[in-house]
Amino acid sequence: MATSAGAVPRYAEIAATLRAEIDAGHPAPGARLSTEHELCARFGASRFTIRQALAGLREDGLIAARAGAGTVVVASRRREAFVHTLASVEELLHYPAETFRRTLRIDPVTASPELAHLLTCPVGQSWVRLKAVRQTRVAQAPIAYFDIYVRPEHAAVLDLPNPDGAPVIRQIEQALGLRAAHAQIEIFVGRITDDLAEPLMAQPGDPALIIVRRYRGPDGGVYLVTYSVHPENRFTLNIEFERR
């Protein structure tokens, strides 16, 4: 049915209603969305109209088809993700030039039993911790929060000018000539903690992608560890490898 000038199409009204409900947690991420038949009955709309509404939610990154489960809610907020496309393992170690690091504070720390587990170091070992956020040049909300741990003998690089916001691993390579001989990367899903909600401009408990990177020098010792927290729908890893 045609709409008059300035009128909101029916599919857009339905999409807005569903979007608001998902944002409020009904249904929550991981839960099944009502079927097309159920939505047709609920809104008194044709299947074509419902499919148009659902297409908008898919483009927003809110829903996705899952084998055996139907259409499932995968995020509670519209996707505004920075997409990081990788073509090699080396690129996974760095962030693109379109982003920059903003330092929040730098402190000396001593490895507690919990921190020693993260850093794979002895309890009581000295480190320097950089708290920072990484942002794009077009969005106000950060794409990630970082706790970056550097051994004290390499921490002088944190005081060097860094107009391009280069990652610490690259600063150490360029300023000290120390290149990582081994890198370990862990990627897992977590939640935004209360203390990170404000710097990330997010809500406590929101889903997040967490990446831990540990770098070892030629002697086998860990000299740099980064712990990054990416709120949902702000950062996407798109990995493309080609067999040669």
HELIX and SHEET records of a PDB file:
HELIX    1   1 ARG A   10  ASP A   23  1                                  14    
HELIX    2   2 GLU A   36  PHE A   43  1                                   8    
HELIX    3   3 ARG A   47  GLU A   59  1                                  13    
HELIX    4   4 GLU A   90  LEU A   93  5                                   4    
HELIX    5   5 PRO A  113  LEU A  119  1                                   7    
HELIX    6   6 PRO A  152  ASP A  159  5                                   8    
HELIX    7   7 VAL A  168  LEU A  176  1                                   9    
HELIX    8   8 ASP A  194  LEU A  200  1                                   7    
SHEET    1   A 2 ILE A  63  ARG A  66  0                                        
SHEET    2   A 2 GLY A  70  VAL A  73 -1                                        
SHEET    1   B 2 PHE A  82  LEU A  86  0                                        
SHEET    2   B 2 PHE A 235  ILE A 239  1                                        
SHEET    1   C 6 THR A  99  THR A 110  0                                        
SHEET    2   C 6 SER A 126  THR A 136 -1                                        
SHEET    3   C 6 ALA A 144  VAL A 150 -1                                        
SHEET    4   C 6 VAL A 222  PRO A 231 -1                                        
SHEET    5   C 6 PRO A 207  ARG A 216 -1                                        
SHEET    6   C 6 HIS A 182  ARG A 191 -1                                        
END                                                                             
